[in-house]
Amino acid sequence: MPARSKITNRSLAKHLIALRVRLSTAKLSWTEEFVDNAQGLEALEALLDKAAQKPGKDVVVAASEEGKMVQVECVRCLRALMNTDVRPPLSLSLSTTFSPMLTLSSCSQIGFSRVVARPSLVTSVVFSIYSPSLKLRSLVADVLAAMCLLSHDGRRLVLSAFSDARLDHGEKYRFEWLVDRIKVVDLPDDRTIDGSSVLSGADEEDDADEASFFEWRTAAMSLVNALANSPHDLEERMMMRDEFARRGLNEAMQGLRYVDPPDALLRQLNVYVEERQEDQEELHERTAGRSRDECVLSPLSRHALRRLY
């Protein structure tokens, strides 16, 4: 029996592109067959795990260009699947600001919820964000933000996956890597930002251009906003922002404002600040309300006690 030829990453990427196009246009019956009987999600998860090349502590493995293409197309396939039969269409756009109006009821059981129903797949997607490829990071952050916005379970799985990734990548704290990669790396004194801008971040590809630089940070802030602003519980939102603040997010955001960010990124920065301010005001009103109630109830309580005795 002749040996089977090994498929190359380039050929695999071409097959994934064709799959993405099919997922974007296929009937629901075909998509359901792909997910349930052809084990399509399992196959995409296996490809992501293989391409991630999980490194040791503080090590970043640079995948080949073909390998990065495979990862990118896997994530794009998942995004296409999550958009299956969405009414209205689910906007997985990097420039989209946080919108609490998106709900899980907009999505079909075949697409979005099937992805969220696989915790190991969500973990594989999160692990894919630990890449020097800004294009891949942006795509992953975009998909993860949608998971958080559209589903409480999706957000919970994303948080759990980042906790797992922290251990695997040797981070001391959760989101340490994410916030560090949002920051702008300080330039040496003898370098200046001219018309073309000299912008860079940690572990980023040497050939990354300014558009990619800002696209990734826009996507990352979109993910941060989804994580911090989507919970219904005020205390949970405040705790999430406190965790990001301890990682240095406030300083990272301030640094981004100094490099003349594009409107899309500026909107994400403003959304984070505005939502934080609204929650702080709500917390203040709740606290002030309790204080007023205590002031009103205390004399009544004393009067009741006097009547008892």
N, C-alpha and C positions, 0 to 999 in steps of 0.2 A: 504494500500500500504506500503510495507516494506521500512524502512528508508535506504537511500543510505549510504554505508560505506565511511568514510572519507579516502582518499588516503594519505599514509604517504610520507614524504619527500624522504625516502629511495626508496620506490616504484616509486615515481615520477622521481627520478634521473635515475633509470633503464630504464624507458620509454623514457627519454630524450636521453640516450645513444643510444637506439635503433633508435630513430629519427635521431640522428646525423649520424649514419651509413647509414641510408636510404637516407638522404640528400646528402651524399658523393657519393652514387652509383646510385641513381635513375635517370630515364630518365627525360628530361626537362618537359614532359607533366605531370608527377607526381608532380614535384616541382611546376609547375605553378598551379596545382590543390590545393596544400598545401598552397600556398601564397594567391591565389585569392578567392577560394571558401571555403576552410577550415579555413580561417582566422588564419593561422599559426603564422604570425608575431604578430598579436594582442595577441595571447595566450602566446607567448614567452615574449612579453613586460609586460603582466600582471604578469607573474611569476617573472620576474626581479623586478618589483615594490614591489611585496609582500615580496620577499626575502630580499630586501634592508633594510626593517624596518627603514625607514627614521627617524633618531634621531633628537633630539633637538640640540641646539647650543653646540659645543665642547663636544659632547657625541658620543662615538663609541660603537655600539651595536654588541656584538660578537654573530654571528649566530651559530646554532648547526652545527656539522659536516655534517649532512644530508642536512641542509639548504644551506651550502656552496657548497655542491655537486650539488644541484639544480642550483645555480647561475653559477657555472663553466660550467655545461652542457648546460645551456641556451646560454651562450656566445659561446661555441663550436658549437652549432647548427647554430648560426648566422654566424660564421666564415665559416662553411661548405656551408651555403647558399650563402655567398658572393663569394665562389669559384666555384659556379655553371657555367659550360660551359665557363670557362675562358681560352682563348687562347692567349698567352701561360699561363700556370697555374699561378695564383696569389700567390706569395710567402708571406705568413703571418708568417714569421719566426722571432723569437726574435733576432737572430744573424744577420739578414739582415741589411746592412747599407742603409742609405738614398739613394734612386735612383730616380732622377727626370724623368727617362725614362718611368716610369709606367704611363699609361694613361687610362682614363675612357673607351676609345674605345675597350679596351681589355676585357671588362666585358659584360655579357649578361644583358638584361633588367629584366630578371626574378630574378636574384640574387642580385648583388651589388646595382644596382640603386633602386630596390624595398625597400631595407633596408634604403638607404639614403633618399628615398622619405617620410619617416615617422619621422619627427622631434622629436615626443614624444618618439619613440623607441631609437633614438640616445641619447636623454636625459637620458633614463633609463639605457643605457649602461654606460654613463659617471658616473651616480650616483653609479653604481656597483663598480667603482674603489675605492670608499671610504670604504674600507674593510681591516680588519687586515690580511686577507688571501693573502699572497704574490703570490700564484698560481693564484688566481682570478685577482688580480691587473695586473699581467703580461699578462694574456689573454686579459683583457679589453684594456690595453695599446696597445697591438699588433693590435687588431681590429680597434681601433681609429686611429692609425697611418696609416693603410691602407685606411681608409675613407679620411684622409687628403691628402694622396699622390695621390689618384686616382680621386678625384673630388673636384673642387673648392667649390661646394655646400656642400659637405661632411665636408670639413674643416670649412666652415662657421657655420654649425650646431654644430660641436664639440666645437667651440669657444663659441657659444651661450649657449650650455649646461653647459660648465664650468662656465659661468657667472651665470646661474641659480643655479648651485650647490654651488657656493660661498655664495649666500644668504641663502640657506637652511642649510649649514653647519657652518654658522657663521664666515666665513673667512672675513678678512678686505679687502683683495685684491684677485683678480682672480689668480689662480695658486699658492697661498700661501701654500695650503695643498700639492700640487704635489711636489713643490720644497723642502718643509720640509721633505717629505718622500723619496726624493732622497739622502738627506744628511746622513752622518754617524754620529750616536750619539756619543758624546764624552764619553770616558770611564773614570771611576774614576782612580785616581792616583795609587791605590793599585791593579789595574787589568792590565794584560798584554795580548798581542796578541801572543799566542804560535803557535805551528804547526797547531793546529786545528782552530785557529782564533776565537776571541771573537768579533763578529760583530753584530750590532743591529741598528735598526732605530725606529722612533716614531710609536707607535700603531701597532707594528708587533707582530705576534704570537710568544709566548714564545718558541715553539718548531721549529721555522724556522731555517733551516740549512744554511750553507754558500752558497750552490748552489742556494737556493731560494733567498737569500739576493742579490746575484749578478744578477740572472735572472730578478728580478723585476727592478733593476736599469738599466739594459740593455734595457728592454722594455720601461721604462719610458723615457730614453734618446732617444730611437728610436721615441717615440711620440713627444718629444720636437723638435727633428730634423725635423720631418714631419711638425709640426706646423710652425717652424721658417724658413725652407728652401724651402718649396713647392711653396709659392707665386711667380708669375712671376715678380711682381713689387718690385724693390729694396727698395723703401721706406717702403713698407709693411714688408719686411723681417727685415729691420733694427729696425722698431718699435716693432716687435714681440720679437726680441732679447733684446731690451732695457727693455721691460716689464719683461722678465725672469731675466735679470740682477738685476732689482730693487727687485725682490723676493729673490735674493741671489744665483742664479744658478751658477755664476762663482765661488763663494766660495765652493759651494757644489761639483762642478766638481773637484776643486783642492783637496778637501778632499778625494774624491774617488781615485785619483791617488796615494795617500799615503798608500792605503790598498792593493796594489798589485792586481789591477783588472784583470780579465781574458781578453783574446784577444777580445772577442765579445763586452764587455763593453768599452774597450780601443778604439776600432774602432769607436764606437758611440761618445765618448768624442772627438776623433780627428776630426771626420766629422764636429761636431759643431764648433770647433775652426777653421778648414780650411775654411769652408763656410763663417764664420764670417770675416775671414781675406780677402778672395776674395772680399766680398762685400765692405769692408772698402777700399780696393785698387780701386775698381770700382768707389766708391763714390769720392775718392781722384782724380781719373783721370777726372771724370766729372767736379768736381770743378775747377781743374787746367785748363781743356779745356775751361770752361767759362771765366776764368781769362785771358787766352791767347787771346780769341776772343775779349774780351773787350779792351785789349791792342792794338789789330790790328785795330779794328773798330773805336776806339776813334779818332786817327789822320785823318782817312778817313771822319769821321763825321765832324770834325772841318774844313777840306778842303771843304766839301760840303756846310757847313754854310758860309764860306768865299765867295764861288762862288755865293751863293744866295744874299748876301748883298754886 
